[in-house]
């Protein structure tokens, strides 16, 4: 799944060498934090968050039914974060 996230993000990011991916695996959830330079934030999130929402949808569709849920967070280096699954609780994965 991380390969899918990397592939999609890198299609929009100009500064691919400075994109970082951190994976935090919990019991029922895998949190993937994508850290981008400020210059790439708008490109990866898209107008009104359309690209970010599409990324979230693709990750949901590609995740097998009984597998851990993936939560993707996009953040600016040293700055703001955009969580793509705002309404998610770990209890929802049960």
PyMOL Python script that loads the backbone (N, CA, C, O; Angstrom):
from pymol import cmd

cmd.read_pdbstr("""\
ATOM      1  N   UNK A   1       0.824  -1.191   0.000  1.00  0.00           N
ATOM      2  CA  UNK A   1       0.000   0.000   0.000  1.00  0.00           C
ATOM      3  C   UNK A   1       0.870   1.258   0.000  1.00  0.00           C
ATOM      4  O   UNK A   1       0.531   2.265  -0.622  1.00  0.00           O
ATOM      5  N   UNK A   2       1.994   1.181   0.707  1.00  0.00           N
ATOM      6  CA  UNK A   2       2.902   2.326   0.749  1.00  0.00           C
ATOM      7  C   UNK A   2       3.409   2.650  -0.655  1.00  0.00           C
ATOM      8  O   UNK A   2       3.593   3.819  -0.994  1.00  0.00           O
ATOM      9  N   UNK A   3       3.634   1.627  -1.466  1.00  0.00           N
ATOM     10  CA  UNK A   3       4.085   1.856  -2.843  1.00  0.00           C
ATOM     11  C   UNK A   3       3.041   2.633  -3.645  1.00  0.00           C
ATOM     12  O   UNK A   3       3.393   3.502  -4.443  1.00  0.00           O
ATOM     13  N   UNK A   4       1.770   2.326  -3.439  1.00  0.00           N
ATOM     14  CA  UNK A   4       0.695   3.044  -4.121  1.00  0.00           C
ATOM     15  C   UNK A   4       0.683   4.507  -3.696  1.00  0.00           C
ATOM     16  O   UNK A   4       0.583   5.400  -4.538  1.00  0.00           O
ATOM     17  N   UNK A   5       0.786   4.754  -2.395  1.00  0.00           N
ATOM     18  CA  UNK A   5       0.794   6.125  -1.879  1.00  0.00           C
ATOM     19  C   UNK A   5       1.985   6.893  -2.446  1.00  0.00           C
ATOM     20  O   UNK A   5       1.839   8.030  -2.897  1.00  0.00           O
ATOM     21  N   UNK A   6       3.164   6.269  -2.421  1.00  0.00           N
ATOM     22  CA  UNK A   6       4.366   6.922  -2.960  1.00  0.00           C
ATOM     23  C   UNK A   6       4.188   7.245  -4.441  1.00  0.00           C
ATOM     24  O   UNK A   6       4.517   8.345  -4.885  1.00  0.00           O
ATOM     25  N   UNK A   7       3.676   6.301  -5.191  1.00  0.00           N
ATOM     26  CA  UNK A   7       3.503   6.498  -6.627  1.00  0.00           C
ATOM     27  C   UNK A   7       2.597   7.697  -6.907  1.00  0.00           C
ATOM     28  O   UNK A   7       2.924   8.543  -7.739  1.00  0.00           O
ATOM     29  N   UNK A   8       1.473   7.769  -6.223  1.00  0.00           N
ATOM     30  CA  UNK A   8       0.518   8.851  -6.464  1.00  0.00           C
ATOM     31  C   UNK A   8       1.105  10.194  -6.046  1.00  0.00           C
ATOM     32  O   UNK A   8       1.025  11.164  -6.800  1.00  0.00           O
ATOM     33  N   UNK A   9       1.690  10.264  -4.861  1.00  0.00           N
ATOM     34  CA  UNK A   9       2.258  11.526  -4.372  1.00  0.00           C
ATOM     35  C   UNK A   9       3.354  12.013  -5.312  1.00  0.00           C
ATOM     36  O   UNK A   9       3.423  13.202  -5.622  1.00  0.00           O
ATOM     37  N   UNK A  10       4.195  11.116  -5.760  1.00  0.00           N
ATOM     38  CA  UNK A  10       5.328  11.523  -6.590  1.00  0.00           C
ATOM     39  C   UNK A  10       4.919  11.938  -8.002  1.00  0.00           C
ATOM     40  O   UNK A  10       5.724  12.529  -8.722  1.00  0.00           O
ATOM     41  N   UNK A  11       3.696  11.643  -8.410  1.00  0.00           N
ATOM     42  CA  UNK A  11       3.201  12.136  -9.697  1.00  0.00           C
ATOM     43  C   UNK A  11       2.957  13.640  -9.646  1.00  0.00           C
ATOM     44  O   UNK A  11       3.004  14.310 -10.678  1.00  0.00           O
ATOM     45  N   UNK A  12       2.697  14.177  -8.459  1.00  0.00           N
ATOM     46  CA  UNK A  12       2.365  15.591  -8.308  1.00  0.00           C
ATOM     47  C   UNK A  12       3.496  16.412  -7.701  1.00  0.00           C
ATOM     48  O   UNK A  12       3.574  17.617  -7.940  1.00  0.00           O
ATOM     49  N   UNK A  13       4.365  15.791  -6.928  1.00  0.00           N
ATOM     50  CA  UNK A  13       5.449  16.513  -6.251  1.00  0.00           C
ATOM     51  C   UNK A  13       6.586  16.790  -7.231  1.00  0.00           C
ATOM     52  O   UNK A  13       7.015  15.900  -7.965  1.00  0.00           O
ATOM     53  N   UNK A  14       7.066  18.026  -7.235  1.00  0.00           N
ATOM     54  CA  UNK A  14       8.214  18.385  -8.069  1.00  0.00           C
ATOM     55  C   UNK A  14       9.524  18.021  -7.384  1.00  0.00           C
ATOM     56  O   UNK A  14      10.480  17.604  -8.038  1.00  0.00           O
ATOM     57  N   UNK A  15       9.562  18.178  -6.072  1.00  0.00           N
ATOM     58  CA  UNK A  15      10.784  17.952  -5.291  1.00  0.00           C
ATOM     59  C   UNK A  15      10.727  16.562  -4.652  1.00  0.00           C
ATOM     60  O   UNK A  15      10.663  16.439  -3.428  1.00  0.00           O
ATOM     61  N   UNK A  16      10.749  15.529  -5.477  1.00  0.00           N
ATOM     62  CA  UNK A  16      10.563  14.144  -5.018  1.00  0.00           C
ATOM     63  C   UNK A  16      11.615  13.690  -4.012  1.00  0.00           C
ATOM     64  O   UNK A  16      11.335  12.853  -3.153  1.00  0.00           O
ATOM     65  N   UNK A  17      12.820  14.238  -4.114  1.00  0.00           N
ATOM     66  CA  UNK A  17      13.906  13.828  -3.215  1.00  0.00           C
ATOM     67  C   UNK A  17      13.651  14.263  -1.770  1.00  0.00           C
ATOM     68  O   UNK A  17      14.185  13.662  -0.837  1.00  0.00           O
ATOM     69  N   UNK A  18      12.839  15.301  -1.584  1.00  0.00           N
ATOM     70  CA  UNK A  18      12.577  15.810  -0.239  1.00  0.00           C
ATOM     71  C   UNK A  18      11.229  15.374   0.323  1.00  0.00           C
ATOM     72  O   UNK A  18      10.763  15.938   1.313  1.00  0.00           O
ATOM     73  N   UNK A  19      10.609  14.395  -0.284  1.00  0.00           N
ATOM     74  CA  UNK A  19       9.357  13.844   0.242  1.00  0.00           C
ATOM     75  C   UNK A  19       9.724  12.704   1.188  1.00  0.00           C
ATOM     76  O   UNK A  19      10.503  11.819   0.833  1.00  0.00           O
ATOM     77  N   UNK A  20       9.159  12.730   2.392  1.00  0.00           N
ATOM     78  CA  UNK A  20       9.434  11.690   3.388  1.00  0.00           C
ATOM     79  C   UNK A  20       8.143  10.946   3.715  1.00  0.00           C
ATOM     80  O   UNK A  20       7.056  11.524   3.725  1.00  0.00           O
ATOM     81  N   UNK A  21       8.291   9.655   3.980  1.00  0.00           N
ATOM     82  CA  UNK A  21       7.151   8.803   4.328  1.00  0.00           C
ATOM     83  C   UNK A  21       7.450   8.138   5.662  1.00  0.00           C
ATOM     84  O   UNK A  21       8.450   7.434   5.801  1.00  0.00           O
ATOM     85  N   UNK A  22       6.589   8.361   6.638  1.00  0.00           N
ATOM     86  CA  UNK A  22       6.730   7.716   7.944  1.00  0.00           C
ATOM     87  C   UNK A  22       5.521   6.813   8.154  1.00  0.00           C
ATOM     88  O   UNK A  22       4.380   7.229   7.955  1.00  0.00           O
ATOM     89  N   UNK A  23       5.780   5.584   8.553  1.00  0.00           N
ATOM     90  CA  UNK A  23       4.709   4.611   8.765  1.00  0.00           C
ATOM     91  C   UNK A  23       4.657   4.263  10.243  1.00  0.00           C
ATOM     92  O   UNK A  23       5.659   3.868  10.839  1.00  0.00           O
ATOM     93  N   UNK A  24       3.466   4.415  10.828  1.00  0.00           N
ATOM     94  CA  UNK A  24       3.248   4.084  12.230  1.00  0.00           C
ATOM     95  C   UNK A  24       2.156   3.014  12.273  1.00  0.00           C
ATOM     96  O   UNK A  24       0.978   3.308  12.067  1.00  0.00           O
ATOM     97  N   UNK A  25       2.556   1.788  12.538  1.00  0.00           N
ATOM     98  CA  UNK A  25       1.616   0.669  12.519  1.00  0.00           C
ATOM     99  C   UNK A  25       1.092   0.408  13.925  1.00  0.00           C
ATOM    100  O   UNK A  25       1.863   0.203  14.863  1.00  0.00           O
ATOM    101  N   UNK A  26      -0.227   0.419  14.054  1.00  0.00           N
ATOM    102  CA  UNK A  26      -0.890   0.120  15.322  1.00  0.00           C
ATOM    103  C   UNK A  26      -1.645  -1.192  15.161  1.00  0.00           C
ATOM    104  O   UNK A  26      -1.524  -1.872  14.143  1.00  0.00           O
ATOM    105  N   UNK A  27      -2.424  -1.536  16.179  1.00  0.00           N
ATOM    106  CA  UNK A  27      -3.116  -2.821  16.159  1.00  0.00           C
ATOM    107  C   UNK A  27      -4.046  -2.980  14.957  1.00  0.00           C
ATOM    108  O   UNK A  27      -4.019  -4.012  14.287  1.00  0.00           O
ATOM    109  N   UNK A  28      -4.858  -1.979  14.683  1.00  0.00           N
ATOM    110  CA  UNK A  28      -5.840  -2.082  13.604  1.00  0.00           C
ATOM    111  C   UNK A  28      -5.668  -1.018  12.520  1.00  0.00           C
ATOM    112  O   UNK A  28      -6.416  -0.995  11.543  1.00  0.00           O
ATOM    113  N   UNK A  29      -4.689  -0.146  12.694  1.00  0.00           N
ATOM    114  CA  UNK A  29      -4.529   0.998  11.805  1.00  0.00           C
ATOM    115  C   UNK A  29      -3.074   1.152  11.396  1.00  0.00           C
ATOM    116  O   UNK A  29      -2.166   0.916  12.192  1.00  0.00           O
ATOM    117  N   UNK A  30      -2.862   1.546  10.163  1.00  0.00           N
ATOM    118  CA  UNK A  30      -1.531   1.923   9.696  1.00  0.00           C
ATOM    119  C   UNK A  30      -1.615   3.398   9.316  1.00  0.00           C
ATOM    120  O   UNK A  30      -2.335   3.767   8.388  1.00  0.00           O
ATOM    121  N   UNK A  31      -0.874   4.237  10.037  1.00  0.00           N
ATOM    122  CA  UNK A  31      -0.853   5.667   9.747  1.00  0.00           C
ATOM    123  C   UNK A  31       0.361   5.969   8.884  1.00  0.00           C
ATOM    124  O   UNK A  31       1.492   5.667   9.266  1.00  0.00           O
ATOM    125  N   UNK A  32       0.129   6.560   7.731  1.00  0.00           N
ATOM    126  CA  UNK A  32       1.213   6.949   6.832  1.00  0.00           C
ATOM    127  C   UNK A  32       1.246   8.474   6.802  1.00  0.00           C
ATOM    128  O   UNK A  32       0.275   9.116   6.401  1.00  0.00           O
ATOM    129  N   UNK A  33       2.370   9.047   7.230  1.00  0.00           N
ATOM    130  CA  UNK A  33       2.544  10.493   7.210  1.00  0.00           C
ATOM    131  C   UNK A  33       3.475  10.847   6.060  1.00  0.00           C
ATOM    132  O   UNK A  33       4.614  10.386   5.998  1.00  0.00           O
ATOM    133  N   UNK A  34       2.974  11.667   5.160  1.00  0.00           N
ATOM    134  CA  UNK A  34       3.758  12.131   4.016  1.00  0.00           C
ATOM    135  C   UNK A  34       4.174  13.564   4.323  1.00  0.00           C
ATOM    136  O   UNK A  34       3.323  14.435   4.505  1.00  0.00           O
ATOM    137  N   UNK A  35       5.484  13.810   4.381  1.00  0.00           N
ATOM    138  CA  UNK A  35       6.001  15.141   4.670  1.00  0.00           C
ATOM    139  C   UNK A  35       6.585  15.719   3.388  1.00  0.00           C
ATOM    140  O   UNK A  35       7.463  15.128   2.760  1.00  0.00           O
ATOM    141  N   UNK A  36       6.071  16.895   3.016  1.00  0.00           N
ATOM    142  CA  UNK A  36       6.435  17.524   1.747  1.00  0.00           C
ATOM    143  C   UNK A  36       7.028  18.908   1.962  1.00  0.00           C
ATOM    144  O   UNK A  36       6.753  19.550   2.976  1.00  0.00           O
ATOM    145  N   UNK A  37       7.844  19.375   1.011  1.00  0.00           N
ATOM    146  CA  UNK A  37       8.253  20.778   1.041  1.00  0.00           C
ATOM    147  C   UNK A  37       7.022  21.662   0.807  1.00  0.00           C
ATOM    148  O   UNK A  37       6.059  21.233   0.172  1.00  0.00           O
ATOM    149  N   UNK A  38       7.058  22.882   1.314  1.00  0.00           N
ATOM    150  CA  UNK A  38       5.925  23.800   1.178  1.00  0.00           C
ATOM    151  C   UNK A  38       5.538  24.015  -0.286  1.00  0.00           C
ATOM    152  O   UNK A  38       4.362  24.196  -0.602  1.00  0.00           O
ATOM    153  N   UNK A  39       6.519  23.993  -1.167  1.00  0.00           N
ATOM    154  CA  UNK A  39       6.254  24.241  -2.588  1.00  0.00           C
ATOM    155  C   UNK A  39       5.402  23.146  -3.238  1.00  0.00           C
ATOM    156  O   UNK A  39       4.793  23.384  -4.281  1.00  0.00           O
ATOM    157  N   UNK A  40       5.351  21.972  -2.647  1.00  0.00           N
ATOM    158  CA  UNK A  40       4.583  20.860  -3.219  1.00  0.00           C
ATOM    159  C   UNK A  40       3.242  20.614  -2.531  1.00  0.00           C
ATOM    160  O   UNK A  40       2.448  19.808  -3.016  1.00  0.00           O
ATOM    161  N   UNK A  41       2.977  21.279  -1.426  1.00  0.00           N
ATOM    162  CA  UNK A  41       1.742  21.017  -0.678  1.00  0.00           C
ATOM    163  C   UNK A  41       0.494  21.214  -1.540  1.00  0.00           C
ATOM    164  O   UNK A  41      -0.365  20.334  -1.599  1.00  0.00           O
ATOM    165  N   UNK A  42       0.392  22.346  -2.195  1.00  0.00           N
ATOM    166  CA  UNK A  42      -0.790  22.641  -2.998  1.00  0.00           C
ATOM    167  C   UNK A  42      -0.977  21.676  -4.148  1.00  0.00           C
ATOM    168  O   UNK A  42      -2.104  21.318  -4.490  1.00  0.00           O
ATOM    169  N   UNK A  43       0.120  21.255  -4.740  1.00  0.00           N
ATOM    170  CA  UNK A  43       0.047  20.336  -5.880  1.00  0.00           C
ATOM    171  C   UNK A  43      -0.450  18.963  -5.453  1.00  0.00           C
ATOM    172  O   UNK A  43      -1.231  18.334  -6.167  1.00  0.00           O
ATOM    173  N   UNK A  44      -0.002  18.494  -4.292  1.00  0.00           N
ATOM    174  CA  UNK A  44      -0.380  17.158  -3.829  1.00  0.00           C
ATOM    175  C   UNK A  44      -1.789  17.155  -3.248  1.00  0.00           C
ATOM    176  O   UNK A  44      -2.515  16.172  -3.398  1.00  0.00           O
ATOM    177  N   UNK A  45      -2.183  18.231  -2.592  1.00  0.00           N
ATOM    178  CA  UNK A  45      -3.531  18.297  -2.018  1.00  0.00           C
ATOM    179  C   UNK A  45      -4.558  18.623  -3.099  1.00  0.00           C
ATOM    180  O   UNK A  45      -5.658  18.069  -3.095  1.00  0.00           O
ATOM    181  N   UNK A  46      -4.210  19.512  -4.020  1.00  0.00           N
ATOM    182  CA  UNK A  46      -5.109  19.865  -5.113  1.00  0.00           C
ATOM    183  C   UNK A  46      -6.134  20.909  -4.712  1.00  0.00           C
ATOM    184  O   UNK A  46      -6.303  21.216  -3.532  1.00  0.00           O
ATOM    185  N   UNK A  47      -6.819  21.452  -5.716  1.00  0.00           N
ATOM    186  CA  UNK A  47      -7.855  22.456  -5.458  1.00  0.00           C
ATOM    187  C   UNK A  47      -8.968  21.825  -4.638  1.00  0.00           C
ATOM    188  O   UNK A  47      -9.492  20.765  -4.979  1.00  0.00           O
ATOM    189  N   UNK A  48      -9.314  22.495  -3.561  1.00  0.00           N
ATOM    190  CA  UNK A  48     -10.366  22.045  -2.646  1.00  0.00           C
ATOM    191  C   UNK A  48     -10.124  20.625  -2.154  1.00  0.00           C
ATOM    192  O   UNK A  48     -11.066  19.919  -1.795  1.00  0.00           O
ATOM    193  N   UNK A  49      -8.856  20.205  -2.139  1.00  0.00           N
ATOM    194  CA  UNK A  49      -8.504  18.890  -1.609  1.00  0.00           C
ATOM    195  C   UNK A  49      -8.877  17.720  -2.503  1.00  0.00           C
ATOM    196  O   UNK A  49      -8.940  16.584  -2.035  1.00  0.00           O
ATOM    197  N   UNK A  50      -9.124  17.975  -3.771  1.00  0.00           N
ATOM    198  CA  UNK A  50      -9.598  16.912  -4.665  1.00  0.00           C
ATOM    199  C   UNK A  50      -8.581  15.788  -4.848  1.00  0.00           C
ATOM    200  O   UNK A  50      -8.953  14.615  -4.861  1.00  0.00           O
ATOM    201  N   UNK A  51      -7.310  16.133  -4.987  1.00  0.00           N
ATOM    202  CA  UNK A  51      -6.297  15.089  -5.165  1.00  0.00           C
ATOM    203  C   UNK A  51      -6.143  14.295  -3.875  1.00  0.00           C
ATOM    204  O   UNK A  51      -6.022  13.071  -3.906  1.00  0.00           O
ATOM    205  N   UNK A  52      -6.147  14.991  -2.740  1.00  0.00           N
ATOM    206  CA  UNK A  52      -6.027  14.308  -1.451  1.00  0.00           C
ATOM    207  C   UNK A  52      -7.210  13.364  -1.227  1.00  0.00           C
ATOM    208  O   UNK A  52      -7.030  12.248  -0.740  1.00  0.00           O
ATOM    209  N   UNK A  53      -8.411  13.807  -1.578  1.00  0.00           N
ATOM    210  CA  UNK A  53      -9.592  12.951  -1.432  1.00  0.00           C
ATOM    211  C   UNK A  53      -9.513  11.740  -2.361  1.00  0.00           C
ATOM    212  O   UNK A  53      -9.894  10.632  -1.983  1.00  0.00           O
ATOM    213  N   UNK A  54      -9.018  11.959  -3.572  1.00  0.00           N
ATOM    214  CA  UNK A  54      -8.866  10.847  -4.517  1.00  0.00           C
ATOM    215  C   UNK A  54      -7.840   9.843  -3.997  1.00  0.00           C
ATOM    216  O   UNK A  54      -8.030   8.633  -4.127  1.00  0.00           O
ATOM    217  N   UNK A  55      -6.758  10.341  -3.411  1.00  0.00           N
ATOM    218  CA  UNK A  55      -5.746   9.459  -2.815  1.00  0.00           C
ATOM    219  C   UNK A  55      -6.378   8.620  -1.711  1.00  0.00           C
ATOM    220  O   UNK A  55      -6.152   7.412  -1.638  1.00  0.00           O
ATOM    221  N   UNK A  56      -7.156   9.249  -0.866  1.00  0.00           N
ATOM    222  CA  UNK A  56      -7.837   8.533   0.223  1.00  0.00           C
ATOM    223  C   UNK A  56      -8.753   7.446  -0.336  1.00  0.00           C
ATOM    224  O   UNK A  56      -8.762   6.321   0.163  1.00  0.00           O
ATOM    225  N   UNK A  57      -9.516   7.781  -1.363  1.00  0.00           N
ATOM    226  CA  UNK A  57     -10.433   6.817  -1.968  1.00  0.00           C
ATOM    227  C   UNK A  57      -9.681   5.634  -2.571  1.00  0.00           C
ATOM    228  O   UNK A  57     -10.080   4.485  -2.385  1.00  0.00           O
ATOM    229  N   UNK A  58      -8.596   5.908  -3.289  1.00  0.00           N
ATOM    230  CA  UNK A  58      -7.809   4.826  -3.880  1.00  0.00           C
ATOM    231  C   UNK A  58      -7.222   3.906  -2.817  1.00  0.00           C
ATOM    232  O   UNK A  58      -7.200   2.687  -2.990  1.00  0.00           O
ATOM    233  N   UNK A  59      -6.748   4.484  -1.724  1.00  0.00           N
ATOM    234  CA  UNK A  59      -6.184   3.670  -0.639  1.00  0.00           C
ATOM    235  C   UNK A  59      -7.276   2.805  -0.019  1.00  0.00           C
ATOM    236  O   UNK A  59      -7.041   1.634   0.280  1.00  0.00           O
ATOM    237  N   UNK A  60      -8.469   3.367   0.177  1.00  0.00           N
ATOM    238  CA  UNK A  60      -9.578   2.590   0.741  1.00  0.00           C
ATOM    239  C   UNK A  60      -9.966   1.437  -0.177  1.00  0.00           C
ATOM    240  O   UNK A  60     -10.194   0.321   0.290  1.00  0.00           O
ATOM    241  N   UNK A  61     -10.042   1.700  -1.467  1.00  0.00           N
ATOM    242  CA  UNK A  61     -10.448   0.677  -2.432  1.00  0.00           C
ATOM    243  C   UNK A  61      -9.395  -0.421  -2.543  1.00  0.00           C
ATOM    244  O   UNK A  61      -9.736  -1.592  -2.709  1.00  0.00           O
ATOM    245  N   UNK A  62      -8.126  -0.053  -2.455  1.00  0.00           N
ATOM    246  CA  UNK A  62      -7.039  -1.022  -2.616  1.00  0.00           C
ATOM    247  C   UNK A  62      -6.786  -1.842  -1.355  1.00  0.00           C
ATOM    248  O   UNK A  62      -6.069  -2.841  -1.406  1.00  0.00           O
ATOM    249  N   UNK A  63      -7.361  -1.436  -0.227  1.00  0.00           N
ATOM    250  CA  UNK A  63      -7.161  -2.156   1.026  1.00  0.00           C
ATOM    251  C   UNK A  63      -8.124  -3.341   1.100  1.00  0.00           C
ATOM    252  O   UNK A  63      -9.334  -3.153   0.975  1.00  0.00           O
ATOM    253  N   UNK A  64      -7.612  -4.551   1.300  1.00  0.00           N
ATOM    254  CA  UNK A  64      -8.497  -5.715   1.441  1.00  0.00           C
ATOM    255  C   UNK A  64      -9.476  -5.531   2.607  1.00  0.00           C
ATOM    256  O   UNK A  64      -9.179  -4.826   3.571  1.00  0.00           O
ATOM    257  N   UNK A  65     -10.611  -6.155   2.510  1.00  0.00           N
ATOM    258  CA  UNK A  65     -11.706  -5.962   3.460  1.00  0.00           C
ATOM    259  C   UNK A  65     -11.304  -6.183   4.920  1.00  0.00           C
ATOM    260  O   UNK A  65     -11.644  -5.357   5.767  1.00  0.00           O
ATOM    261  N   UNK A  66     -10.610  -7.240   5.237  1.00  0.00           N
ATOM    262  CA  UNK A  66     -10.277  -7.543   6.631  1.00  0.00           C
ATOM    263  C   UNK A  66      -8.882  -7.080   7.032  1.00  0.00           C
ATOM    264  O   UNK A  66      -8.381  -7.466   8.088  1.00  0.00           O
ATOM    265  N   UNK A  67      -8.260  -6.268   6.211  1.00  0.00           N
ATOM    266  CA  UNK A  67      -6.909  -5.781   6.511  1.00  0.00           C
ATOM    267  C   UNK A  67      -6.981  -4.555   7.422  1.00  0.00           C
ATOM    268  O   UNK A  67      -8.057  -4.017   7.684  1.00  0.00           O
ATOM    269  N   UNK A  68      -5.826  -4.134   7.891  1.00  0.00           N
ATOM    270  CA  UNK A  68      -5.752  -2.920   8.703  1.00  0.00           C
ATOM    271  C   UNK A  68      -6.171  -1.724   7.856  1.00  0.00           C
ATOM    272  O   UNK A  68      -5.955  -1.693   6.645  1.00  0.00           O
ATOM    273  N   UNK A  69      -6.769  -0.751   8.513  1.00  0.00           N
ATOM    274  CA  UNK A  69      -7.190   0.467   7.828  1.00  0.00           C
ATOM    275  C   UNK A  69      -5.994   1.404   7.696  1.00  0.00           C
ATOM    276  O   UNK A  69      -5.202   1.539   8.628  1.00  0.00           O
ATOM    277  N   UNK A  70      -5.863   2.046   6.544  1.00  0.00           N
ATOM    278  CA  UNK A  70      -4.788   3.003   6.307  1.00  0.00           C
ATOM    279  C   UNK A  70      -5.320   4.416   6.473  1.00  0.00           C
ATOM    280  O   UNK A  70      -6.379   4.756   5.945  1.00  0.00           O
ATOM    281  N   UNK A  71      -4.585   5.231   7.204  1.00  0.00           N
ATOM    282  CA  UNK A  71      -4.895   6.639   7.373  1.00  0.00           C
ATOM    283  C   UNK A  71      -3.699   7.410   6.836  1.00  0.00           C
ATOM    284  O   UNK A  71      -2.571   7.202   7.284  1.00  0.00           O
ATOM    285  N   UNK A  72      -3.939   8.298   5.880  1.00  0.00           N
ATOM    286  CA  UNK A  72      -2.861   9.060   5.261  1.00  0.00           C
ATOM    287  C   UNK A  72      -2.927  10.497   5.761  1.00  0.00           C
ATOM    288  O   UNK A  72      -3.985  11.125   5.736  1.00  0.00           O
ATOM    289  N   UNK A  73      -1.799  11.006   6.211  1.00  0.00           N
ATOM    290  CA  UNK A  73      -1.693  12.391   6.656  1.00  0.00           C
ATOM    291  C   UNK A  73      -0.632  13.064   5.799  1.00  0.00           C
ATOM    292  O   UNK A  73       0.467  12.536   5.627  1.00  0.00           O
ATOM    293  N   UNK A  74      -0.967  14.229   5.265  1.00  0.00           N
ATOM    294  CA  UNK A  74      -0.017  14.995   4.462  1.00  0.00           C
ATOM    295  C   UNK A  74       0.368  16.220   5.268  1.00  0.00           C
ATOM    296  O   UNK A  74      -0.495  16.970   5.723  1.00  0.00           O
ATOM    297  N   UNK A  75       1.673  16.420   5.445  1.00  0.00           N
ATOM    298  CA  UNK A  75       2.102  17.585   6.214  1.00  0.00           C
ATOM    299  C   UNK A  75       3.257  18.294   5.529  1.00  0.00           C
ATOM    300  O   UNK A  75       4.047  17.701   4.793  1.00  0.00           O
ATOM    301  N   UNK A  76       3.320  19.586   5.803  1.00  0.00           N
ATOM    302  CA  UNK A  76       4.393  20.420   5.291  1.00  0.00           C
ATOM    303  C   UNK A  76       5.595  20.269   6.208  1.00  0.00           C
ATOM    304  O   UNK A  76       5.438  20.155   7.423  1.00  0.00           O
ATOM    305  N   UNK A  77       6.786  20.267   5.639  1.00  0.00           N
ATOM    306  CA  UNK A  77       7.991  20.167   6.470  1.00  0.00           C
ATOM    307  C   UNK A  77       7.974  21.285   7.498  1.00  0.00           C
ATOM    308  O   UNK A  77       7.969  22.465   7.150  1.00  0.00           O
ATOM    309  N   UNK A  78       7.964  20.901   8.770  1.00  0.00           N
ATOM    310  CA  UNK A  78       7.969  21.872   9.858  1.00  0.00           C
ATOM    311  C   UNK A  78       6.701  22.689   9.969  1.00  0.00           C
ATOM    312  O   UNK A  78       6.719  23.781  10.537  1.00  0.00           O
ATOM    313  N   UNK A  79       5.591  22.182   9.433  1.00  0.00           N
ATOM    314  CA  UNK A  79       4.389  23.008   9.445  1.00  0.00           C
ATOM    315  C   UNK A  79       3.100  22.244   9.605  1.00  0.00           C
ATOM    316  O   UNK A  79       3.006  21.290  10.378  1.00  0.00           O
ATOM    317  N   UNK A  80       2.110  22.683   8.858  1.00  0.00           N
ATOM    318  CA  UNK A  80       0.735  22.196   8.971  1.00  0.00           C
ATOM    319  C   UNK A  80       0.563  20.780   8.444  1.00  0.00           C
ATOM    320  O   UNK A  80       1.346  20.301   7.624  1.00  0.00           O
ATOM    321  N   UNK A  81      -0.487  20.122   8.937  1.00  0.00           N
ATOM    322  CA  UNK A  81      -0.797  18.760   8.501  1.00  0.00           C
ATOM    323  C   UNK A  81      -2.241  18.691   8.026  1.00  0.00           C
ATOM    324  O   UNK A  81      -3.109  19.404   8.532  1.00  0.00           O
ATOM    325  N   UNK A  82      -2.488  17.830   7.052  1.00  0.00           N
ATOM    326  CA  UNK A  82      -3.832  17.562   6.554  1.00  0.00           C
ATOM    327  C   UNK A  82      -4.061  16.076   6.696  1.00  0.00           C
ATOM    328  O   UNK A  82      -3.410  15.276   6.023  1.00  0.00           O
ATOM    329  N   UNK A  83      -4.993  15.693   7.574  1.00  0.00           N
ATOM    330  CA  UNK A  83      -5.301  14.277   7.774  1.00  0.00           C
ATOM    331  C   UNK A  83      -6.431  13.906   6.829  1.00  0.00           C
ATOM    332  O   UNK A  83      -7.463  14.577   6.793  1.00  0.00           O
ATOM    333  N   UNK A  84      -6.239  12.848   6.070  1.00  0.00           N
ATOM    334  CA  UNK A  84      -7.209  12.504   5.042  1.00  0.00           C
ATOM    335  C   UNK A  84      -8.342  11.629   5.540  1.00  0.00           C
ATOM    336  O   UNK A  84      -9.209  11.243   4.755  1.00  0.00           O
ATOM    337  N   UNK A  85      -8.358  11.311   6.804  1.00  0.00           N
ATOM    338  CA  UNK A  85      -9.443  10.507   7.353  1.00  0.00           C
ATOM    339  C   UNK A  85      -9.835  11.100   8.696  1.00  0.00           C
ATOM    340  O   UNK A  85      -9.693  10.457   9.736  1.00  0.00           O
ATOM    341  N   UNK A  86     -10.331  12.333   8.666  1.00  0.00           N
ATOM    342  CA  UNK A  86     -10.617  13.123   9.858  1.00  0.00           C
ATOM    343  C   UNK A  86     -11.550  12.426  10.846  1.00  0.00           C
ATOM    344  O   UNK A  86     -11.352  12.517  12.058  1.00  0.00           O
ATOM    345  N   UNK A  87     -12.561  11.734  10.337  1.00  0.00           N
ATOM    346  CA  UNK A  87     -13.597  11.173  11.197  1.00  0.00           C
ATOM    347  C   UNK A  87     -13.294   9.755  11.658  1.00  0.00           C
ATOM    348  O   UNK A  87     -14.191   9.064  12.142  1.00  0.00           O
ATOM    349  N   UNK A  88     -12.072   9.314  11.520  1.00  0.00           N
ATOM    350  CA  UNK A  88     -11.735   7.929  11.834  1.00  0.00           C
ATOM    351  C   UNK A  88     -11.300   7.770  13.283  1.00  0.00           C
ATOM    352  O   UNK A  88     -10.489   8.549  13.784  1.00  0.00           O
ATOM    353  N   UNK A  89     -11.839   6.763  13.950  1.00  0.00           N
ATOM    354  CA  UNK A  89     -11.383   6.327  15.269  1.00  0.00           C
ATOM    355  C   UNK A  89     -10.858   4.920  15.110  1.00  0.00           C
ATOM    356  O   UNK A  89     -11.302   4.188  14.225  1.00  0.00           O
ATOM    357  N   UNK A  90      -9.923   4.531  15.949  1.00  0.00           N
ATOM    358  CA  UNK A  90      -9.403   3.173  15.866  1.00  0.00           C
ATOM    359  C   UNK A  90     -10.525   2.168  16.118  1.00  0.00           C
ATOM    360  O   UNK A  90     -10.465   1.042  15.623  1.00  0.00           O
ATOM    361  N   UNK A  91     -11.546   2.558  16.880  1.00  0.00           N
ATOM    362  CA  UNK A  91     -12.671   1.669  17.165  1.00  0.00           C
ATOM    363  C   UNK A  91     -13.474   1.374  15.897  1.00  0.00           C
ATOM    364  O   UNK A  91     -14.098   0.317  15.795  1.00  0.00           O
ATOM    365  N   UNK A  92     -13.465   2.306  14.919  1.00  0.00           N
ATOM    366  CA  UNK A  92     -14.208   2.108  13.675  1.00  0.00           C
ATOM    367  C   UNK A  92     -13.680   0.931  12.873  1.00  0.00           C
ATOM    368  O   UNK A  92     -14.410   0.354  12.067  1.00  0.00           O
ATOM    369  N   UNK A  93     -12.426   0.570  13.082  1.00  0.00           N
ATOM    370  CA  UNK A  93     -11.807  -0.496  12.297  1.00  0.00           C
ATOM    371  C   UNK A  93     -12.271  -1.879  12.739  1.00  0.00           C
ATOM    372  O   UNK A  93     -12.002  -2.866  12.055  1.00  0.00           O
ATOM    373  N   UNK A  94     -12.949  -1.961  13.847  1.00  0.00           N
ATOM    374  CA  UNK A  94     -13.382  -3.266  14.368  1.00  0.00           C
ATOM    375  C   UNK A  94     -14.527  -3.840  13.569  1.00  0.00           C
ATOM    376  O   UNK A  94     -15.008  -4.930  13.876  1.00  0.00           O
TER     377      UNK A  94
END
""", "prot")
cmd.dss("prot")
cmd.show_as("cartoon", "prot")
cmd.util.cbc("prot")
cmd.orient("prot")
